[in-house]
């Protein structure tokens, strides 16, 4: 099955595990599966910076008005999500399971 067909099978009711599997397939199809964890982390951090800049631009933060910026927060969030799931895959982490386990801990914490 082609990557685009796999993507079309995903919808708003898809599980995080299904999306993680798609990310794994996508990296193989695009020949990104040889990227090191260090490089993937660096790329993730770059995307986080782009997200921060997009949010800053959308909230009238101080920017160089002579320079063009990508201010699409939605796209930058998607890029960050893709890298986050990729890093989870590279570390054999079921991100949904990790999320649930961490939130159980957080629910028992006392927040101020």
Secondary structure as GFF3:
##gff-version 3
##sequence-region A 1 112
A	DSSP	alpha_helix	3	9	.	.	.	ID=ss1
A	DSSP	alpha_helix	16	29	.	.	.	ID=ss2
A	DSSP	alpha_helix	37	58	.	.	.	ID=ss3
A	DSSP	alpha_helix	73	90	.	.	.	ID=ss4
A	DSSP	alpha_helix	95	107	.	.	.	ID=ss5
###
